Amino acid sequence: MNTTTQTEKLLLVNAVEDANDAQLDAVWAILKYREIGIYRKVASISEVLNLNFDEVVADLPSDEEGRILDHKTRHLIHDALMTQVDHSE
């Protein structure tokens, strides 16, 4: 189980903070698309943000069996995106 503390920023959060407007739009679209699960969303977002997928997955909240936690991960990405919206206004 990932034990990253709240003071440590996740790789994905850092990448969202550094993303350009087009990348942010793409991440929003991927996050809101309901036809794919969190694993494919993370894979797609990793591609858009030019991140190593395996490193991103290793950094995300997961259960004892290594599965990405859907609810926590979606909220983590959403919160990072909302931070960028707040900074752009």
Number of C-alpha atoms within 10 A of each C-alpha: 14 14 9 12 8 7 6 7 12 17 17 24 18 11 19 19 14 13 18 12 12 10 17 21 13 15 24 16 13 19 20 13 11 10 8 11 11 18 16 12 20 23 16 18 26 21 12 16 18 12 16 13 17 10 12 17 20 16 18 24 20 18 11 8 7 13 15 21 14 15 10 13 17 16 12 17 19 17 13 17 20 13 14 18 12 8 9 8 5
